[in-house]
Amino acid sequence: MPLPNVLFMTSHDTGDWLRCYGYKSVYTPNLDALASEGSRFANNFCTSPVCTPSRGAMMTGRYPQTNGLMGLIQTPYRWRYRQGERHLSHLLGEQGYHTVLFNHQHEAPHDSPLGFRERRLVNSGSHELLTGEQVSTADETAEELIEFLREYGSVGAPFYAQVGFFETHTPYDWSGAQADDSGGIEVPPYVVDDAKVRHKVAALQGAIRSLDQAAGRILHALSETELGQNTIVIFTVDHGVELPRCKWELYDGGIRTALLVRLPQDNIRTGKVCDWLISNVDVVPTVLDLLNLRIPEDLEGQSFAGFFRNQQAAAPRDAIFSMMHSHDRFVESRCIRTRQYKLIGNFSPSRVPAAPFPPGGPSRQERPVLELYDLCADPFELSNLVEDTRYLHVREDLSKRLLSWLSEVKDPILRGPVPTPYYRMAMADLMTDNT
């Protein structure tokens, strides 16, 4: 049996807002079908609630502090992979895969080839991003990928196709997606429920519907070819939706993301739901494990391939870690999350969206130095227990574990506020002018 192909689809800012994850007001029949044909991971979390660092960890199997992508790639941030970092496209290309990127990645500047042998629709669309890149619509991306699938049947090498959808990033109507309130509007309880928010959520739901339709076209085309019988299909998201206490924040609204995996038919566990704690830094080692390829020793993620192979397998981790670093938002935060508790450490003075939103009161409040939540009793993270003496042992345990992780990944926050690439450029120029 030849090595399986890998079709890896990602979307921006979608969180877990799919009907199969319980969001009844969104229309996602195609991605729901993918979940029913494969496996849905109910507790998948990203390593950062912002695009570049989350994607960098997801595509290298190494945390942002380790691979160098602690912030966004675009100006004025300019974060970059450290020299020698290997993307999944590098790792699979070294094993003989034909690696191809469709549309958008956001892990490196758009003119970087990463490890892709072929790039389609890269910087050729109609919508310009802050990176200067021109992205294509989901429909255009689906059409290009369908053409690729039809052409690829006679090629002997397996393919790794990475597909980047931008649809659910603001502004939600950039690709022509129409607002959708046909299934109602679902506003999370930690967000003020008013006309402005409902308008935004309807627009988001319309973008999600458009994304789902494009994904459905791709999946249908794949099933019509022989390639579909030997292709691992993955759909996942970089971080949460752009609502208060979601994107840019370490609350679950910001770091909980969808992850759907369908294996070739002879190995599939259809319609299964995995409730293990999974981090998106675990994706690369899992893909390599599923392909029976060597997992590099320097990867920091942990394979969860055991879920597919053994119903009695144990979860590889009991906690996930995430970080947020944004100087323009004055946010330097790190967190540990277990099944029941979350501890957030905040290292910069700033404000956070108040929750629940106080009628007539301030919409933002001072960010506490430490935040502790009992997620079983308080799933929306509304009651900070850090000063509650009944939880002192929990606070001490999670603090110790969080500090240990910061040490393991050599997080620069341990030495003080983190210098940005912009700061380093300024200091380099200043030193050059004084030598």
N, C-alpha and C positions, 0 to 999 in steps of 0.2 A: 504494500500500500504506500503510495507516495506521501510525502509530507503534506499535511492539510494546508490549504490557503487560509489566510487570515484577513477578514474584512472588519476593520476597526472604525466605527462611526462615533464621532464626538459632536456635542452641541455646546453652545455658549449659554451660561446663565439660566439653565432649565431646572436646576435642582433635581427633585424627584417628582416634579409636577406632571405625572402621567396617571391615567385612570387606573392602571394596574397597581399603582402605589396608593390608591385611595382618594385621588382627587377627582371626584365625580363630575365636576363642572368642565373638565377638559375632554377633548375628543381625540383619542389616540388609539384607534382600533388596530393599526398596523404594528406599533410597538407593543401593544398589549398582546397581540398574536405572537410576536417574537418571544415575549415572556412565557406564554402558555406552551410554546413549542420547545423552550429551553429552560433556563433557570433565571429567577429574579432574586437579586441580593437586596434584602430588606434593610440592612444596616451597613450600607457603603458610605464612607466618609472621605472627603478630600483633605489634602494636606495643607490647603490654604483656600480661603474664600475669595480669591481673586485669580484671574485667568492664568497668567504666565507661571507663577510658582506652582500652582496646582497641576497644570499640564506638564511642566518640567518634571515633577516628581512622578507623575503617572507614566511618562514615556521613558524614564531612565531607571525607575526602581530605586531612586536615591532622593533623600529629603532635600528641600530647597536650600537649607543651610550647607549641605554637602555638595550639591551639584552647581551651586552659585546663583540660581535663579530665585532670589528672595523677593523680587518685585517685578514690575512690568518691563517689557523689552523696549517700549516706545519712549521717545523723548518726552519729558526730560529725565526719565528714570534710568534707561540704558542698562538694565541688568542683563547679564550674559552667562551662558554655561561656562564653567571652568574648562580650561584647555584639557582635552583628553576625555571629556564626558561622552558617553555613548548612548545614543537614542535607540529606541526599539528598531528603528529603520536600519541603523548600523548593525545591531546584533543579528537581525534576520538576514540582512544583506550578506553578512559574512558566512551565513549558512546556505547561500545559494538562492535566496528568495529574490524575486523581482519586486523591488520596493517602489511603490508609486503613491504620490500625494495628490489628493483631489481637493482643490480650492484652498483651504486655510489651515494654519497650524497654531501660530502664536506662541511657539516655544523658542523661536529664534527670529531674527529679521527675515522678511519675506524673500530676500535674495540669497539666503543661506540654503544650500542644498540639503543640509543635515546628512542623512544617509540614503536619500531617495535617488534611485537611478532615473526615475521619470517623474515629472511634475505636470499635472494637468489643471488648467484653469487657475493657476497661481498668478496673482496680481493681474488678472484679466477681466475682472467683473466691473460692475457699474457703481458699486457703493464704496466710497473711500473711508478707510479707518484712520484713527489717529496715528497709526504706524505709517501712514502713507500708502498702504496696500489697498488694492482694489479687490473686493470680494464678490463672488458670484452668488446667485440665489440658490436655494435648496433644489429648485426644479432644474436649473441649469447644471448643477452638480450631479444630480441624479441622472440626467440625460448623458452626461459625459461618462459616468461610471458604467451605465448600461451599455454604451458603445464599447467601452473597454472590455466588459465581460463577453460581449459577442465576438470580439476580435481574439480573445485570449485562449479560446478552446484548444487551439493547435500548439500552444507553447508548452514545452515540457516542464519548465521550472514552476514551482509554486509561487503565488504572489502574496505580498503583504500590501493591502490597499488601505490607506488611512484617509478618512473622509472627514473634512471639517465643515460643519454647518454653522452659519452665523445667525440664523433666523431669530432666535429668541434673545438676542442682545438688543438693547435699545438703540435706535427707535424701532419699535416693533413692526412698523408698517413700511420699513425701507425697501423690502422686497415685493411689496404689493399685498402682503397678508392683510386680511380684513379682520377687524375686531370680532370676537365670537363670544356672545353671551347666551347662545342657544341652550346650553346646559345649566344656565344660572351663573352666578358669580360667587366664588369662594374666597373670602378675605380672612387671612389668618387672625387669630384673636390678639396677637401682639401688634397688629397694624390698625391704625385708625380707619374705621369703616365709613368713608364719605364718598361723595360723587367723584372726586378726583381719583381716589384709589380704585374705585370700581371701574372707571374708564381705563385706567392703566392695566388692571387685571384682565379686562375684556380684550384689550390689545395684546397682552401677553398670551392669553388663551388662543387668540387667532394665529399668532406666530407659532405656537406649539402645534396647532392643527396643520399648518403649512409644513412644518418640519416633519410631522408624522406622515403626511401624504408623500413627501419625497422619499422618506425611508421606506415606505411601503412599495413604491415603484422599484427601488433597488432590490428589495427582498423578493419581489415577484419575479424580476428579471433573473436573479440568481437562481431561483427555484426552477426556472425554465431551462437552465443550462446544466450540463453534467458537472460543472464546477460546484454547484450547490450541494452535491452529495459529499464533497470533501472540503468543506469550508467552515472554519470557526467564525462565527459572527458575534461581534461585541458591540454593544451600544452603551455609551456612558456620557457623563456630563462633567464639566470642570468644577462647578460650584453652584451655589444657590441662586435663586431668582433675585432680580434687582428690586427688592422691597426693603423697608426698614427692618433692621435686625436680621437680615439675610446676607446678601452679597456684602463683602467688606467686613463681616463680623463673624466671630467664632461660635455664635449660637448655632443650634442645629439647622435653623433655616438657611444658614450660610454654608454649612459644611456637609449636610446630608445630600447625597446625590444618587441618581438612578444608575444601576448597573445590570444589564441584561446580557446573558451569554447563551449562545446556542452552539452545541457541538455537532459534528457530523452525525448522521442518523444512527450509525452503528454503535455510537458511544453515548447517545443522548439520555439524559434524565429529564423527561419532558414535564413541564409545568411544576417544577420543584421551586420551593421558596427557601432560600438559605438565610437564617437569622444570625449567622456569625457576624462578629464585628470585623469589617473589612476596611482597609485604607487603600486609597488609590495608588499608593506607593507599592502595593502588593501586585499590581496588574502585570508588570513586566515579568517578574519571576514566575507568575502563574502561567502566562502565555508560553514561556520557554518550557516550563514543566509539562504543560499539556502537549507540547510538540516533542517531548522527550529530548530536548536540547539542554546542554550544560548551562547551569545558572552561574554567572560570574560571582566570585566570592565577595566582591565589593558592593553587591546590591544590598540595600537596607530593608527592602520589602520582604514579605514572607509569602510563599506560594500557598494559595488556597485550593490547589488542584485536587487535593484529597477529597473535597466535597463531591466531585464528579466520580471518583473512583471507588469510594468506600462509604457506605451509609453509616458506618460506625466511626468514621474519622473524627478526630477532635479539632476544634477551631485552632488556628495557628497563633492567635493573639487574644488577649483579654482587655486590651485598651488600644485606642488610636490617639495619635498626636497631630496637632495642627498648629499653624503659625500664621500671623497676619503682620505685614510690615508695609507701612505706607506713610512716608514722611509728610506728604501734603495733607493727609488726613490726621496726622499726629497719632497714629495707631501703631504701637509695637506690642503685640499680644501673642501669647502662646497658651496652648491648652492641652489637657489630657482628658479623655472621655472613656469611661468604662460603660458597662451596661446600665448601671444605676446612677452614676455620678459624673459630673463634669467640674473641673477646676480650671478657671481662666486666670492667668497672670497678666496684668496690664502694666507696661513699662513706660508709657508716655502719658502725660496729662492731656485729657481730651474729654469730649462728651459723646454720649451714646443715645440713640433714640429711646425715649422713655417707653416703658411697657409695664402694665397696660397704659395706653395713652390717656393722660389725665384730662378730662373735660375742663377747658378753661385754664389749664396749667401749662407749664413749659413742655414743649415737644421733645426736648433733649435734657439729659441729666448728666451729672458728673460721672465719669467712668470710675468704678471702684478699682482699687489696687488689686484686690483678689475677688473672684466671684466663684461661689460654690452652689451647685444646683443638684437637687435630688430629682433625676429625670423620670423616675417612676411616679412620684407624687406630683411633680411639676414639669410635665413634658415641654411646656412652652417657655421655661426658664424665666419665670416672672418673680420668683422669691429667692433672693440671695441669702444663703445660709452661712456665710463665712464667719459671722460673729456668733452663731448659735453654738453654745458649748456642747450640745448633744451630738454635734457632728465634728467635734475637735479631732477625733481619731481618724475620720475620713479625710479631713483637711490635711492632717500631718502625713498620712500615707500618700495621698495624691501629690502633695508638694514634693515629697521625697522622690517619687517616681518621675514627676515632670522635670525636676532638677537633674536627675540622672539622664534623662533623654537629652536635655540641653547639652550636657557634657558629652554624651556619645556622638552627637552630630556637630560638636564644636561650634555651637551657636554663638555668634559674636555678641549677642545680647548679654552674655555673661561678663563681658569686659566693658559694657557701657552702651550708650545709644549707638546704633549701627550706622557707620558712615555709608553714604550712598555712592554709586559710581560717579555721580556729578561732583560730589565732594572730593573724591580722589582725583578727578580730572582737574579741578580747580587748584588743588594743592600741587599737583604735578606741574601745572603751568606756572604757578607762583614760584616754585623751587627752581624751575628752568630759567625764569627771568632773574633769579638772584644767584646764579652760578657763573 
